Amino acid sequence: MPNKYCLTVACPTRRGIVAAIAGFLAENGCNITDSSQFDDMETGRFFMRVSFIAETGAALDTLRDAFAPVQAELDMVASFHDEAEKMKVVIMVSRFGHCLNDLLYRWRIGALPIDIVAVISNHMDYQKVVVNNDLPFHCIRVTAENKPEAEAQLLRIVEESDAELIVLARYMQVLSDKLCKKMSGRIINIHHSFLPSFKGANPYKQAYERGVKLIGATSHYVTADLDEGPIIEQDTIRVTHAQSADDYVSLGRDVESQVLARAIHAHIHRRVFLNGNKTVVFPASPGSYASERMG
């Protein structure tokens, strides 16, 4: 089978970008199978993702080298990727396991094509679940006294496993500014969307007591500003006066799991671009699993 690659591009907007990319691919024996683009008139930035087949069997390194003059001329940040390669991911969890279990199931059935290189927790609750899936489990206890050492251990695991993405699947420890900056654009978090109204413990109970009619979840990149990073994916579900506080929690867990899975799916397929404090998220190509509602 011919090699299937994707090219991602971000650069200052100007005329001729699409023509330059399409012309380059055609001249190098590549056939475009899917393409998305966005020109942000406010920021003056252009974003594009192109899937293509290298019908001549050209290698990625060859295409990268050949594209260098085009990249330099248009002042691009550009990357070529092999779509067959799975991104290496570290999952982190504390004591709420709904997102972890959902991700493991999607991974096991092939709906979430990632390479889980480690699961890290500050508790032992999910060791058996992880080990039964033949995955490495690391328990790193975190206290006020050992936090720098614990984070250094976390970073060693990330570096030794060559992980490209950290997923906080309801990991309840705050990461340091240093780690957030080092892994900028490569840490994804999930939380309920009641913030800033309902903070602290039992947010779903607080929402129930206030008669909230919509429960939501937000998945975003992690920055030094807690829960305020660029948003990747969101969703909501309606609730009524007839439902209990426990119903709110159950429904909230479901929507959190779905939103996190969709955010990861978009990231691993290189469909998310940072655009200042926001993101550009291109839709999945027709026929792919992510084009359906991941539920």
C-alpha positions as CSV (number, residue, x, y, z in Angstrom):
1,M,0.0,0.0,0.0
2,P,1.2,3.5,-0.7
3,N,2.4,5.5,2.3
4,K,-0.4,7.8,3.7
5,Y,0.9,10.9,5.4
6,C,-0.4,14.2,6.7
7,L,1.0,17.7,6.6
8,T,0.2,20.4,9.1
9,V,0.9,24.0,8.5
10,A,0.7,27.3,10.5
11,C,2.0,30.5,9.1
12,P,1.2,34.2,8.5
13,T,-1.7,34.6,6.0
14,R,-1.0,35.6,2.4
15,R,-2.0,34.7,-1.1
16,G,-0.8,31.5,-2.7
17,I,-0.3,29.3,0.4
18,V,-2.8,26.6,-0.7
19,A,-1.5,26.7,-4.3
20,A,2.1,26.3,-3.0
21,I,1.3,23.3,-0.9
22,A,-0.9,21.6,-3.5
23,G,1.7,22.2,-6.2
24,F,4.5,20.8,-4.1
25,L,2.5,17.6,-3.4
26,A,1.5,17.1,-7.0
27,E,5.1,17.7,-8.2
28,N,6.3,15.1,-5.7
29,G,3.9,12.3,-6.8
30,C,1.4,12.8,-3.9
31,N,-2.4,12.7,-4.1
32,I,-4.4,14.7,-1.6
33,T,-7.2,12.7,0.0
34,D,-8.5,15.2,2.6
35,S,-7.8,18.9,3.2
36,S,-8.9,21.5,5.8
37,Q,-7.9,25.1,6.1
38,F,-8.7,28.2,8.2
39,D,-7.6,31.8,7.7
40,D,-8.0,33.8,10.9
41,M,-8.5,37.4,9.8
42,E,-8.2,38.7,13.4
43,T,-4.8,37.2,14.1
44,G,-3.5,37.1,10.6
45,R,-2.6,33.4,10.9
46,F,-3.3,30.6,8.4
47,F,-3.8,27.0,9.4
48,M,-4.0,23.9,7.2
49,R,-4.0,20.1,7.5
50,V,-3.6,17.9,4.4
51,S,-3.9,14.1,4.2
52,F,-2.2,12.6,1.2
53,I,-0.9,9.4,-0.4
54,A,2.7,9.3,-1.6
55,E,2.0,7.3,-4.7
56,T,5.6,7.1,-5.6
57,G,6.5,5.7,-2.2
58,A,8.4,8.8,-1.1
59,A,9.7,8.7,2.4
60,L,8.8,11.4,5.0
61,D,12.4,12.6,5.3
62,T,12.6,13.1,1.6
63,L,9.4,15.1,1.5
64,R,10.5,17.2,4.5
65,D,13.8,18.1,2.9
66,A,12.1,18.9,-0.4
67,F,9.5,21.1,1.3
68,A,12.1,23.2,3.2
69,P,12.3,26.0,0.5
70,V,8.5,26.4,0.4
71,Q,8.4,26.4,4.2
72,A,11.1,29.0,4.5
73,E,9.6,31.3,1.8
74,L,6.2,31.3,3.5
75,D,7.5,31.5,7.1
76,M,5.7,28.2,8.0
77,V,5.7,26.0,11.0
78,A,5.2,22.7,9.1
79,S,5.3,19.1,10.1
80,F,5.0,15.8,8.1
81,H,3.5,12.8,9.9
82,D,3.0,9.1,9.0
83,E,-0.7,8.4,9.7
84,A,0.0,4.8,10.4
85,E,2.2,5.7,13.5
86,K,0.4,5.7,16.8
87,M,1.1,8.6,19.2
88,K,2.7,7.5,22.5
89,V,0.5,8.6,25.4
90,V,0.9,8.7,29.2
91,I,-2.4,8.6,31.1
92,M,-2.6,10.0,34.6
93,V,-5.5,9.3,37.1
94,S,-6.3,9.7,40.8
95,R,-9.4,8.1,42.3
96,F,-12.1,8.8,39.8
97,G,-11.8,6.1,37.2
98,H,-14.5,6.7,34.7
99,C,-12.3,8.5,32.1
100,L,-9.5,5.9,32.5
101,N,-11.8,3.0,32.0
102,D,-13.4,4.6,29.0
103,L,-10.1,5.3,27.4
104,L,-8.8,1.8,28.0
105,Y,-11.9,0.4,26.4
106,R,-11.7,2.6,23.3
107,W,-8.0,1.8,23.1
108,R,-8.6,-2.0,23.4
109,I,-11.2,-2.0,20.6
110,G,-9.1,0.2,18.3
111,A,-11.5,3.2,18.4
112,L,-8.7,5.3,19.9
113,P,-5.5,4.4,18.0
114,I,-2.8,5.4,20.6
115,D,0.1,3.7,22.1
116,I,-0.4,3.8,25.9
117,V,3.2,3.7,27.3
118,A,2.3,4.2,30.9
119,V,-0.5,4.9,33.4
120,I,0.6,7.0,36.4
121,S,-1.4,7.6,39.6
122,N,-1.0,9.0,43.0
123,H,-3.0,6.1,44.4
124,M,-3.1,2.3,43.9
125,D,-6.8,2.1,43.1
126,Y,-6.5,1.2,39.5
127,Q,-3.3,-0.8,39.5
128,K,-5.1,-4.1,38.8
129,V,-7.2,-2.6,36.0
130,V,-4.1,-1.3,34.3
131,V,-1.9,-4.4,34.8
132,N,-4.7,-6.6,33.5
133,N,-4.5,-4.6,30.2
134,D,-0.8,-5.4,30.0
135,L,0.2,-1.8,30.5
136,P,2.9,-0.3,32.8
137,F,1.5,1.2,36.0
138,H,3.4,3.7,38.2
139,C,2.2,4.9,41.6
140,I,3.8,8.2,42.4
141,R,2.6,9.4,45.8
142,V,2.4,13.2,46.0
143,T,2.6,15.3,49.2
144,A,3.4,18.9,49.9
145,E,6.9,17.8,51.0
146,N,7.8,15.6,48.0
147,K,6.1,17.3,45.2
148,P,9.2,18.4,43.3
149,E,10.7,14.9,43.6
150,A,7.4,13.3,42.5
151,E,7.1,15.5,39.4
152,A,10.8,14.8,38.5
153,Q,9.9,11.1,38.6
154,L,6.9,11.7,36.4
155,L,9.0,13.6,33.9
156,R,11.5,10.7,33.8
157,I,8.8,8.3,32.9
158,V,7.6,10.6,30.2
159,E,11.0,11.1,28.7
160,E,12.1,7.5,29.0
161,S,8.9,6.3,27.2
162,D,9.2,9.0,24.5
163,A,5.6,10.0,25.3
164,E,4.3,12.7,23.1
165,L,1.1,13.4,25.0
166,I,0.0,13.4,28.7
167,V,-3.7,12.9,29.4
168,L,-5.0,13.9,32.8
169,A,-8.0,11.5,33.1
170,R,-9.2,13.1,36.3
171,Y,-5.8,13.4,37.9
172,M,-6.4,15.6,40.9
173,Q,-2.9,17.1,41.5
174,V,-1.8,20.5,40.1
175,L,1.2,20.3,37.8
176,S,4.0,22.9,38.2
177,D,4.4,25.8,35.9
178,K,7.7,24.3,34.8
179,L,6.2,21.1,33.6
180,C,3.2,22.9,31.9
181,K,5.7,25.0,29.9
182,K,7.9,22.1,29.0
183,M,4.9,20.1,27.7
184,S,3.0,23.1,26.3
185,G,0.4,21.9,23.9
186,R,1.0,18.3,24.9
187,I,-1.0,17.9,28.1
188,I,-4.8,17.5,27.9
189,N,-7.1,17.8,30.9
190,I,-10.9,17.2,31.5
191,H,-13.2,18.8,34.0
192,H,-16.9,19.7,34.5
193,S,-18.0,22.9,32.9
194,F,-19.6,24.4,36.1
195,L,-16.5,26.6,36.7
196,P,-16.2,29.3,37.9
197,S,-19.7,29.0,39.5
198,F,-19.3,25.8,41.5
199,K,-15.8,25.4,42.8
200,G,-14.3,22.9,45.2
201,A,-15.8,19.6,46.4
202,N,-19.0,18.2,45.2
203,P,-19.7,20.5,42.2
204,Y,-22.5,18.3,40.9
205,K,-24.2,18.5,44.3
206,Q,-23.9,22.3,44.2
207,A,-25.3,22.4,40.7
208,Y,-28.2,20.1,41.8
209,E,-29.0,22.4,44.7
210,R,-29.1,25.4,42.4
211,G,-31.4,23.7,39.9
212,V,-28.9,23.6,37.0
213,K,-30.5,22.5,33.7
214,L,-27.3,21.8,31.7
215,I,-24.4,19.6,32.7
216,G,-21.2,20.0,30.6
217,A,-17.6,19.1,30.3
218,T,-14.6,20.9,28.9
219,S,-11.3,19.4,27.6
220,H,-8.4,21.7,27.2
221,Y,-4.6,22.0,27.0
222,V,-3.0,22.5,30.3
223,T,-1.2,25.8,31.1
224,A,0.1,27.4,34.2
225,D,-3.4,29.0,34.6
226,L,-5.4,26.2,36.2
227,D,-8.4,25.1,34.0
228,E,-8.0,28.1,31.7
229,G,-5.9,26.6,28.9
230,P,-7.0,26.6,25.2
231,I,-10.2,24.6,24.8
232,I,-10.3,21.6,22.5
233,E,-13.7,20.1,23.0
234,Q,-16.9,20.7,25.0
235,D,-20.3,19.2,25.3
236,T,-23.5,19.4,27.4
237,I,-26.4,17.2,28.5
238,R,-29.8,18.3,29.8
239,V,-31.1,17.5,33.2
240,T,-34.4,18.1,34.9
241,H,-35.9,18.8,38.3
242,A,-36.9,15.1,38.5
243,Q,-33.3,13.9,38.6
244,S,-31.3,13.5,41.8
245,A,-27.8,14.7,42.7
246,D,-26.5,11.2,42.0
247,D,-28.0,11.3,38.5
248,Y,-26.1,14.5,38.0
249,V,-22.9,12.8,38.9
250,S,-23.6,9.8,36.7
251,L,-24.5,11.9,33.7
252,G,-21.5,14.2,34.3
253,R,-19.1,11.3,34.3
254,D,-20.5,10.1,30.9
255,V,-20.1,13.5,29.2
256,E,-16.6,13.9,30.7
257,S,-15.6,10.6,29.2
258,Q,-16.9,11.4,25.8
259,V,-15.5,14.9,25.6
260,L,-12.0,13.7,26.7
261,A,-12.0,10.9,24.2
262,R,-13.0,13.3,21.4
263,A,-10.3,15.8,22.4
264,I,-7.6,13.1,22.4
265,H,-8.8,11.8,19.0
266,A,-8.5,15.2,17.5
267,H,-5.1,15.8,18.9
268,I,-3.6,12.4,17.9
269,H,-4.8,13.0,14.3
270,R,-3.1,16.4,14.2
271,R,-6.4,18.2,13.8
272,V,-5.8,20.7,16.7
273,F,-3.8,23.9,16.2
274,L,-2.9,26.4,18.9
275,N,-4.0,29.9,18.0
276,G,-3.1,32.2,20.8
277,N,-5.4,31.5,23.7
278,K,-7.7,29.5,21.4
279,T,-7.5,26.5,19.2
280,V,-8.4,25.7,15.6
281,V,-9.9,22.2,15.5
282,F,-10.5,20.8,12.0
283,P,-13.3,18.2,11.6
284,A,-12.5,14.6,11.0
285,S,-12.5,13.4,7.5
286,P,-15.7,11.6,6.3
287,G,-15.9,8.0,7.2
288,S,-13.5,8.2,10.2
289,Y,-14.6,7.1,13.6
290,A,-14.2,10.6,15.0
291,S,-16.7,12.0,12.5
292,E,-19.4,10.2,14.5
293,R,-20.4,11.2,18.0
294,M,-18.1,9.3,20.3
295,G,-20.5,7.9,22.8
